Amino acid sequence: MIIVNTADRTLVDEGAMAQAVKSGKVAGYAVEAEDLESGPLAKLDNVVMIKGFGWYTKEALENLFRIWVKNIIALARGKPQNVVT
């Protein structure tokens, strides 16, 4: 079994997961993590740890910029968008 943790890293007991991977109960494990070098999973060959930046693409940044510009223009015209109260 291969486990891909798409949730928060802290929801999994990394010590227990490391033991499960080492014993072969879990064939592989993948997780998003800011710190890629510490913890019991960091040095295991069948564990993949990546930084969480999947949203950081050219298209996402262009879309974000468009939204900012539209919001600034709308605010200048007295019709603010995406207002949270």
MOZILIN-V313589 format. One record per helix or strand of 2 or more residues. SS is the DSSP state (H for helix, E for strand). FROM is the first residue (numbers start at 1). TO is the last residue. If there is no record, write none. Layout:
SS/FROM/TO ; SS/FROM/TO
This chain:
E/2/5 ; H/9/11 ; H/14/23 ; E/28/32 ; E/47/50 ; H/58/76
